[in-house]
Amino acid sequence: MRGYNFYQRAKGAFHDHPTVTKLLVVLSVSGGGVAAFSDARPFQFGYADAAHDVKKKKVVVLGTGWAGTSFLKSLKDPSYDVHVISPRNYFAFTPLLPSVTNGTVEARSIVEPIRSIVRKKKFDVHFKEAECYKIDTVNKKVCCRSTQENNLGGSEEFTVDYDYLVVAMGARANTFNTPGVVEYAHFLKEVEDAQRIRRTVIDCFERASLPTVSEEEKKRILHFVVVGGGPTGVEFAAELHDFVNEDLAKLYPALKQHVKITLLEAADHILNMFDKRITEFAEEKFQRDGIDVKTGSMVVKVSDKEISTKERSSGKTVEIPFGMVVWSTGIGTRPVIMDFMKQIGQTSRRVLATDEWLRVEGCDSIYALGDCATINQRKVMEDIAAIFSKADTNNSGTLKVDDFKGVIKDIAERYPQVQIHLEKNQLRNFLQLLKSKDGDDELNIEKFKQALAEVDKQMKSLPPTAQVASQQGVYLADCFNRMDICEKYPEGPIRFRAAGRHRFRPFRYKHFGQFAPLGGEQAAAQLPGDWVSIGHSTQWLWYSVYASKLVSWRTRLLVISDWGRRFIFGRDSSRI
């Protein structure tokens, strides 16, 4: 009876205090050693009562990609009521999507549920699996609809009001309105796309192995065409080549001779955004591997069995039969973003325009980041009179070069193209830029304009990459975390067109380099400082960097185990 009573008390204690009980179990099993345990909801003394005393600002986040997820992970201020709306309830590590297409990595290994990511926050994050189809800036609401196939008795459409809106909806594949692309081509933007490609590759081999298929038809079915010579297209072509030669050739030995991979690129070279040394190495390696690289080939039409290209050198149209075509030619704007741009008067742009603080131009309470937006960097020449006026404290109309010392730091921070111009022209500092060749240190407004006339030519748009989106999410979360403090004590540069300072320092992207896996356990990397690395050692660097960047220890362990399984057993060719 005593034993039974002890069991009942222990059982009750477990249900009442599961965290403490689990900790005691871990300590017991570890032999009294030191153990750390983190529960989903740590004790927050006094937090629950304090939270209800103040009305929270409602922050609505649209999207769970790189930008949205990095914002959610970095947001720490519990004074916000956060609502997340996305058609997918997970974050996907998109740089590994090409590895999913051939089974090197499993799809579930690169995704992490959003609810798991935000469950340890000190405040509630409400998630709704739905898509936003309209942004109402007048009433500060977003209109959404459920993405479920059947709505299980609930309402399919609903609205969510906001105080702050964070638009991080990403982009869709850009078809350039090419006929037949949507109907017959595969894209590689989502996890579902990678899984579909994987099934299609296996289908092609199974179809070609049937006894009724002719030799000519086998060649067509096993011709894989990749459109786009950017990082995604090149990596997919390399991964597919490895899959075919290392795994499928053993399972379908009679079909290996019929397999062909073609990479089409409209420009003169593949990997144009990389160093010339990487481009040349990639083209030479693909040539050795038997991957047919056709540069200067612009796709004009796609049908169910043929893709039509216009050769720039000859002007001729060439018909290429294929079994599968993968379209990877850049990004396009989502319809909801296009409608929103029309609503706020940004009809002449391809993506949403924001200022350097990621605020949508003309909408103070709406922020946009990631692939759906671009920063509209302010030009120096637009503010040239205001800058001169700030330095001309005596209103004399002329200034000595040294008079600009008080605003140099603010100019460099507000207009990053100034620093780029200085580095390009090997000038030590801003004062050296202002000094004239004849040694005259006195400037009027016209001479000031002449000195800065070439600066704005250095302005460049940021690339639509995961690296940019992730840094933007972290930056914006940091601004939200310090919103109240910076309202009282602004930390940004001088407002040249107004009084005071900007609340925050503007967003500045820091480039950490980029990789291009080329197959055969070789990769290329272009890192800061004009450092280029190519070969097998770079592939291992790629493994380590990508493993470290995965969103959780669960996904890290899953991806590393997938890599190990592939090394030992090869890739899985089952069609599931």
N, C-alpha and C positions, 0 to 999 in steps of 0.2 A: 504493500500500500504506500509506504514511504517513497519507493522508487517511482510509483505512478504519479504521486503528488509532485515530485521533483520534475518529472517529465512535463507535466501540465504547466508548472511555473516557467520552465525553460522555453516551452513552446509559446507561452504568452509573451515572454520577454522578447523573443525573436520577432514576433509580429509587431510589438509596440516600439521596439528600438532595433530595427534591422541593421542599421549602420554600425552600432556599437557591437552587436552580436557577431557580425561578419569580421570586424576587427579582432575580436577575441579569438575567433576561429583561426584567422591567419596567424596571430601571434602564437597560438598553441601549436599549429602545424609546423611553424618555422623554428620551434624549439626555443622560444623566448627571444629570438633575434628581433632586430628593429624592422618594422614593417610600416609601409605607407599605404593608406587607403583613401580614396576619394569617392564620395557618394555624389549622386546626381544633384542633390539639393543640400548643400552645407547649411549649418545653422546660421541664421542671420538675425542676431539679437536686435529687437526693436525695429527691424526693417519693415515688417508687414504693417505695423501701425503708422509709421512715418510715411509710407508710400501712399496711403489713402488721404493724407492731409493736403497734399498738393496735386492739382490737376496736371496730369502728364501730357506732354506734347506727343501727338500721334505721328509716328514715322512709318510710312508705307514703303516697302522695298519691292520693286517689280523685278523678279529674276533671281535665279540661284546659280548663276555662272561664276566666273572668276571674280568679277567686280562685286556682285551682290554678296557672295559668300565671304570674301575678304573683308567687306564692310561689316557684316554681321559678326564675324569672329573678333574683329578689333573694337567693336562698340562696347564700351564698359559703363557708361553713365546710366544708372538705373532710373533716371528721371524721364525716360522715354517709354512710350507705349508702342512697341514694335510689332508690325504686321507684315508678313512676307506672303507674296502672291506669285506663284509660278506654276506653269503646266507640268513641271516635273518636281518630285519631292526629294531630289537628291542633287548633290554636286558631283560633276564628272571631271576627272582629270584628263582633259581633252588632248594634251600632248601625246598620250599613249593610245589614242584611238586607232592609229595605223597598226599598232601591235595587236589590237583586238580583232582586226579584220582577218588575221590568219591564225589566231589561236595562241600566239606567243604569250598573250595576257588575256585572262578571262574578263568579260564585261563587268561582272560584279566586283572584281578586284579593284577597279578604278573609280567606283562610285561610293559615296558616303551619304546616308540620309541627312537631310537638313535638320530634322528634329534631333538627331544624335549630335550634330555640330553645336547646336544652340542650347541643348538641355542643361548645361552646366553654368549658364549665365545667371547672374544675380537678379535677373528680372525675367519676366515671361516674354517669350517671343511666340506670337500666334501665326501659324502657317495655314494657308489655304491653297489646295491644289486646284488651280484654275488659271485661265489666261485672261489678261487684260485686253479688251478690245476697244476701249475708248478712255481718254483722259479728259476730264472736264475741269478746266482751270478756273472757270467762273465760280462754280460751286465747290471747288476743291474736293472732287470725288473721282474715283476710278471705277469704271464699269467693267465687270468681270463675268465670265461664264465658266461653268464647270467643264473639265476636260474628260470626265468619266463617260464611258459609252452609254450607260444608263444611270440616271441620277438617283436611283434607289428611293424614290418618293420625295426627294428634296427639291428645292428651287434651283433651276439650272442657271439663272442669272441673278446677280446681286451687285450692290455698290458698296464701296468702302470710302469713307471720308478720310482726309489727311490734314495734318498741319505742315509736315514736310514730306515730299515725295522723292524717292531715290529711284530713278529709271536706270535699270541695269539689265535690259532685255536682250542684249546681244544683237546678233544679225543673222540673216539667212544667206544661203548660197546665192551668188550673183550669176545669173544665167545670161546676162546681156541680151535678153529677149531672143535668144537663139532658138529657132523652131525645133521642137522635139526633145529638148533637154529635160524638161520636167517629166515628160511621159516615159522616156527610155533610159535616162542616165541615173547612176547612183551618186549620191552626195556623201560627204564625210564630215558632217558637222555635229552629229549627235551619236549617242551610244547605239540607238536603234539603227542608224545608218551603218555603223561598223558591223553589227550583227547581220544585217541584211546582205552586206557585201560578202561576209564570210559564208553564208548559206549559198549565195549565188555562185561563188567560186567552186564550191563542192558540187553544186548542181551542174555546172559546165563540164566538170570531169566525169560525173556519172552519166550525163547525157551523151558525151562523146564516146563513152565505153560501150554503148549499146551496139549490137551487131548490125542493126539496120542503117546506121549512120555512115554515109560515104566519107571517103578520105578528104574530099574538098570541104564537106560540111564540118568535119572534125577540126580542120584548120581554122574555120571561121569561129566555131564555138570556143576554141581554146586561144583565141586572140583577145587579149585583155588590153584595152586602151585607157590610158590615164591622160586627162586633159588638164593642163596646168603644171608648169615647171617650178612652182614655189616649194617651200619646205614640206607641206603636206603631201603634194603630189609626188615629189621625189622620194619621200620616206615610204609612202605606200607602194610605189613601184619597186623599191628596194626590198621591202618586207615581202611582197608578193613573189619576187624572184627567189628569195630564200625559202619561202614556203614550198614553192614548186620544186626546186632543185634538191632541197634537203629532206622533204617529207613526202610530197605527192608523187614524185618520180619513183619512189620505192613502192608505192601502193598502186600506181598506174604506169608501170614501166613501158607499156606499148604506146602511151600517149605523149611521152616526154618530147618526142621529136616534132610534135605538132604545136607545142606551146610557144606563143610569142607574146612579148610585152612591148607596147609602143607608148612612148611618152611624147605628147604634143605640147608645144609651147609657141605662142604667137611672137614672142620676142626673139632676139638673136641668141640668147643663152638661157640655160636654166639657173635657178638660184641667183637671180640678178641682184638681190639685196645683200648677198655675201661678197666677201673679198674675191678678187679675180682668181687667186690661187685655188680657192675652194671650188669655184665654178669649173675651172679647167680640170681639176682632179675628178670631180663628180662626172663630168662628161666622158673623160677617158675611162673611168672605172665602169660606167654603164656600157660603154662600147665593148670593153673586155668581157663583161658579163653577158653580152648578147641582148641587152635592152636597147631597142631602137629609139633613139632620141631624134625627133623631127622638130627643129626650130624654124621659126618663120612660117608656121602653119596655123592659120586661124580657122577655127571651126565655124561653119556657116549653117549647118543643119545636122540633126541627128534623127535617124529613123530606127525602126525596130531591129534592123540587121546591119545597117551601114551608117558611117559617120562621114560627112562631107567636109573637106578642108580646102581652103584657098591658099595656095603656096605664094608667098610674097615675092619670091625670086622670079618666078615664071608667070604668075597671075593665073595659073591653071587651077581648076577645081578637081580634086582627087577624091574618089570614093574608096573608103576603107571599111571592109567587112569586119564585124566584131562579134564576140560572144557576150562581153560585158564592157561597159564604159563607165569610168569613175570621173565625175566632174569636180575639179578643185581649182577654181579660177578666181578666188577672191570672195568678198562679202557684199551683200546687198542690204537695203533697208527693209525692215519689217513693215507691213501695211499699217499697223497701229501707230508706228513712229511717223510714217508719212502723213497720216491724218493729223497727228498732233502738230507736226511741222506746219501744215497748212493753217491750222487753228491759230498759231502764234506768229504767223508771217515769215516762216523760214522756207518758203517754197522753192527757192533757188538753190538749195543745198542738197547734198546727198545724204548727210547724217545730221543729227542734232548739233547745233553750235552752242558751246558753253564758254564761259569766261575762264580765267586761270584758276578760279576757285571751284570749278566744276558746276557752277550754277547755270542753268539754261538761260540763254539771253532773253530778257524780257519777263522772266518768271523767277522771282526772288526765292520762293519756297520750293522750287523744283530743281533737283540736281540730276545730272546724267553722266554716266561713266561707262567705260568698256567700249565694245565695238559699235554700240548704237550712237555714239557721240564723238565729237572731236573738239579740241580746244581752239577757239578762235583767238589766237594770240594778238594782243594789242600792238599796233605798229607805233614805232617811235615817232615817225613823221606826223601821225595824227595828233600827238601831244607835244609837238616840238615847242610851240609857243608857251604852253603851260609849264613845261620843264624849264625853259629859259626864264620865265617869270618867277618861278620858285627860287632859282639861284640869284636872280637880280633883286636882292632884298632892298636895295636903295632906289629902285626904279629909275636907274640911270640910262637904261637902254643899251649899255655896253658893259661887258664883264671881262675881267681877267680870267685866265684859265684856272688859276688857283681858287677862284670864287665858287667853282663847281664842286669843291671838295666836300661840302656839306650834303650834297645830294648824290654823290657818286654811288654809294652803297645801295641807295633806293632805286636808282636808275638801273643798275645791274640786276637787282632782284625783280624789278617790275618788268624789265625787257631782256629776257635771256639771250636774244639775238645779238645784243651788244657784246657779251662775253665771247660768243662764237665768232663774231667779226674780229675781235681783238686777237684771238688765238689764230685765226686763219691768216691774218696779216702780220703775225708775229710782233704785235704791239704789247708792251709791258703792262700798260694800264689805260684807263679811260682818259686821263690827262694827256697822255702821249697822242691819243687819237685827235684831241682838240687842237694841239699845237700845230701851227701852220709851218709850211716848209721854209718860209722866209724869216722865221723866228719871231714873228709878231704874236704876242701872248694875249692881245686884246681881241675880243669877239663881240660882234653884234648879232642880231637874230639871223641875218642872211648867211654870215660865215658859219654860224652854228648849224644851220640847215645843210650847208655844203659838207661840213665835217661828218654829219650823220646820214648823208643821202644814201649810202650803200648798205647801211646796217640792216634794213628790213629785208634785203634779199636773202639773208641767212635763215629766214623763218621756214620751218618744216613741220609738217603734220606728224603726229606720233603714229607709229605702226599699230594696226589692230591686232595686238598679240596678247596672250595671257599675262605676260610680264607687265605690260602697261596697265591692264585692267586690274590686276592684283594690287599694284602700287597705288592706283587711284582709290580703290576701296579702303586701303589702310589709311591713306591721307584723309579721306572724307570722314571716316570714323573718328580720327584724331581731332578733326575740327568739331564734330558733334560732341565729343567728350569734353572739350574745353570751350564750348559755346558761351557759357555764362562768364567765364573768366576773361576771355578775349573781347567780350562785349564791353567790359569795364576797362580792360587794359589791352588795347589793340597791339599786335606784334608785327603786323605787316608793313610794307613800304609806305612812304608818303603818298597821299592822294594828290596827284599833281593837278587834277581838275577840281578839287574840292579841298576842304580843310581836314586836318587830322590824318590818321593812318587807317589802312585797311585792317580789318579784324584779324585775318590770318595771313601768313606767308603764302604766296601762290604755289600751286602744285608744280613740282619739278620732277620729271622722270629721270631715273638713273638706270642706264643700260648696263646689265650684267653679262651680256654676251648671248650668243645663240648657237644652237646645235643643228646639225643636219646628218642624221643616220643614213648611211649609204649602203647598208647590207654587208654580208660577209664578215660580221663583227668588226666593221670599220665605220668610223664616223668622222665628221669634220666639225670643228668649233671655231667660232670667231669671238674672241674675248676682248674686253677693254684693253686699250693700249696697243691696238693693232697687232695683237698676238693671235696667230693662226696655228691650230693644231689639227693634224690629220692622221688617222691610222687606228690601230687596234687599241692603243692606250687611251685614245680619245673616246672610244666606245665604252671603256670601263669608267671613264670620267662621266660620261652620259648616264650610265647606270647609277652611279653614286649620287649625282645631282638630282636626277628625277626621283630616286627613292627618298631623298631628303625632303623634296618639295611636296610629296603626297600629304593629303590633308590630315591623316590620322595614323596611329600606329597599326590599326587594323588593316588599312589599305597598304601600308608599307610591307607588312608581313605577308599579305596575300600576293602582292606583286612580286616580291622577292622569291616567294615559293613558286610562283608561276614561272619565273625565269629559270629557277633551278630545275623544275619539272621539265621544261623545254630542253635544257642541256642534257638531261639524263634520258628522257623518254621520247623527245621530239614533240611536235605540235599535234594536237588532236584534230582529226579530219572528219569527225562525226558531224552529220547534219542534224542539229537539234532545233 
